Amino acid sequence: MKIGIIGSGRVGYSMGRYLADNEVEVIGYYDRHEARAADAAAFTQTKSFGGLSQLVKLSDTLFITTQDGEIAKAWDHISQFNLQEKLICHFSGSLSSDVFTGIDQTGAYGVSIHPMLAFSDKYNSYKQLKNAYFTAEGHPKAVAAMKEMFASLGNVVREISAENKALYHCATSVLSNHVVAVLQSGYEMLEKCGFTPEEAMEATSSLVRLNMENVLANGTVEALTGPIERNDIGTVKKHLSQLDEDQKLRYKAMGVKLVEISKQKNPGRDYGEMLEVLK
């Protein structure tokens, strides 16, 4: 497989370095900003291209690693070239391979790949890709090729449907970004108790880490503890009495979900009064 990469953002840098380090042939990069392509090429010890035609010609697989809103535009440019038997891949979590409009007429095969990983740093995120779980959706030939390549690197690749891409991306966002919002809410409460932001994070680091490890090891039902799981209505009322209206809305919304989980853990316990408090 000879891979050309279009776009030199965090995903482009990370995927290129990960593949190159594992002896998958990366031809190089094209970006509208030539300096960015040159830097990505230097980082991955590949080449940068001033135009698309040569990169497309030399590659049998093209990775589009631009922002979501630029994928269709990049495809419009690529589709002007000879793409017979080439694999065209993008890395959007929310978009499906349907974004490659008219690809059947080009003789190419489209696929969307998404690593379940937060790319926070274009120079270091590649180090985490060896542990990443991937999802793939698209033409069966392209999906099979991507599954084979990433499996050879030790990655698990799960095939999903185009219809589920938006829901899948929502799930990954909740598990990644929304968790950050929950943590920030708790830190802000501790700051009102006199903690500095740094102290709030340091003081709760073991609590947060061990709780997440417990969830990953035993599942959400077994990991759940706390006043809602115990059906401690008095404590929950005290919590609510200390919150402003926005905080109450968040607490109650999450609390209702916690009741659902609590019912699974304690099927004989009546949470009716707790739900009344939360709703």
N, C-alpha and C positions, 0 to 999 in steps of 0.2 A: 504494500500500500504506500502510495506517494501522496502526502497530504500537503495541500496549500491552504494557508490561513488568511482569511479576509477580515481585517479588523484587529487592532492591536491594543485592546483594553485588557482588563484583568483576566478575563476568561481566555483570551487569545494568548497572552503571555503564559498563563498557567498550563493550558492544554499543550501548547507547543513545547514547553520545557519538560513536562511530564512524559510526553511521547518521545522526544529526542533523547532524554536520559535513559529511556527503556528501549532504545535502538529501533524505534519506529521511524521511518524516513519522513522527515518534515522538510518540504522543499523550501518554504519560506513564507514571507508575509507581504501582503499589499494593504495599504491604508491610504486614504486621501491625503493624510498628513504624512509625508514621506519620512520626516524625522522620527515619528512614532514607529513606523514600520522598521526603520533602520535600528532603533533601540531594541525592539522586540527580537529582531534577527540577531543582534549582538548577544542578547541575553540567552538565546537558544542555540547560538552558534550555527545559524542557518543563513539565508539570504533575504534581502529585501528587494522588492520589485516596484519600479516606477509606474507600471501599468498592469492591467489585469490579464492581457492576452497571453503573455509569456508564462505567468503563473498558472493559468488555466491549462495551457498546452502541456506543461510539465507535470501536472497533477492528475491522478486518477480519482482523488477524493478532495473535495473542497469543504473546509470548515468555515462557516460564516459566524463570526464571534462578535458581531456588532451589537449595539443596543437593539431591543426589540423593534423599535420604530423604524430602524434602518434595514431590517432584514429583507423586506419586500423590495426596497430600492436596490439593494445589493443583488438580489436575484434578478431583477430586471436587466441589470448590466451583464451579469454572467450569462443569462439565457441567450445573448446575442452570439455566443461562441459555440464551437462544436463541442457538445457535451455527451456525445454518444458513449454509453456504458459508464459514465462517471457517477460517483456518489456525491450528492449535495446534502450537506448536513448543517443544521443550525443548533444553537445551544439555549434557546429560550425555554423557560419552564412553562410559560403560559400559552405560547403559540404552537400549533401543530404543524405538520409537514404540508398542510393545505395551503400554507403561505406561498409555496412554490407553484404559483398559478401556471398552468399549461406545461408542466414538466414532462408529461407523457409524450408530448410532441417533440421534445428535445432528445429523447432516448436516454435521459438520465434517470436516476432513482433518488427520491427524496427521503430524508429521515430527520427527525428531531431527537436530539440527545440532551439529557439534562442530568448533570451530577448533583446529588443532594449534598451540597456543600456551599458554604458562604465564602465567596471570593473577596476577602477583605484587603488583600495586598497582592499586587501583580507580581512582586518579586519573591513572595514566600508561600502563597497559597498552594502552589504546585506540590509542595511537600506533603500536603494532606490528601492529595488525590488517590494515593495508594489505598487509603481506607474508605474511599467514597463509593456509595451505592449509586448506580446509574439507572435511569429509565430511558426507554427508546420507543419511538412510534414512527410508522411510515411504511414505505414499500418493503415487502418481505425480504427482498434481496439486500436492500440497504441495511435493514434491521439486523439480518443475519450476519452481515459483514462487521457491523459495529459490535455486536455481541461477541463475535469470535475474537476481534482485536482486543477489546477491553477485558474479556475473560482471560486472555493470554497474559495480561498484566496483573491478574489477580482480582479484578473488579467484578462484582455481581451486577448484571444488567437485567432489569425487569421490563418486559414489554407491556405497554399500556395502549389504550385506544385514543384516537384523536378526540373523541367526544368527551373524554375525561381529563384532557390536558388542563383546562381552567380550574377544575375542582382539585386536581393534583397539585397545581401550583398554589392554590389557596391553602391547601393542607401544609405544604412546606413553609409557606409564609407564616402561618399561625405557629408552627413548631419552632420557627427561627425568630422572626421579627417580633411577633406578639409576645413571646416569652420575655424579650427585652423590655417591652412596655410594662409587663407585670412586675419585673424586677425593679424598674425605675419607680413604679408606684410605691413599692415597699421601701425603697431607699429614701424617697421623699418623706414618708411618714417618720422614719427614723431621724431624719434631719430636723423635723419639727420637735423631736424629743431631745435635741441637742447634739446629735452626732454630726460630724463633718461628712461630706460625701465619701471621702476616703475611708473614714472610720466605719461608715455604714457598710461599705463593701467588704472591708477586712473582717468586721465582726460577724458577718453572715456568710462568709465564703464557705465554711465547712457545712453549714446548714443547707445552702443552695446546692453545693456539689454532691453531698451525700444523698440528698433527696433525689436529685436527678439520677445518680447511680442506682439508687433503689428502684426507681421507675424503670430504668433500662434493664435491670437484672430481674425484676419480679413483676413488672406490669403496673399500670396505674391503680388497679383495684387494690392489690395487696400493699402498695406503697402509701395509700392514702391514710392520713391521720388528721388530727385537729378537731376543733370544736364542732364543725358541721358534721363530720363523720361520727363524732360521739353523741350527736344530737343535743349539744349543750346550748340550748336556746338563750339562756341568760348571758353567756359570753358573747354570742353573736349580736345580741341587742346592745351590749356595751360597745362592741366594735363599731356598730352603725352609728352610735351616739357621738362618736369622735370624728366622723367623716363629713366632708362637705357634700353637696348634692352630686357633683360629678363622681366623686370617690364612691359614694353610695351606689350609684348606678353600676359602676364597674364591679364593686364587691358583690352586689346582688346577682348580677349576670353570671359571674364566675361561681357564686355560691349555689345557684340553681343547678349548674352542671355538676358541682361537687355532690349535691344531693343524689343526682342520678348515679354517680359512681358509688356513693355510700350505700344505696339500696342494693347494689350488686354485692357489696362486701357484707352487708348486714340485712339479708332479705326479710328477716322477721321483725325488723325495727320500724316503727311508725314515724315517718318524717313529715307527716301532714302539717303539724304546727310550725315546723321549721320552714316549710315551703311558704306558708302564709306570711311569715316574717320577711322572707326573701322576695316575695312577689308583691 
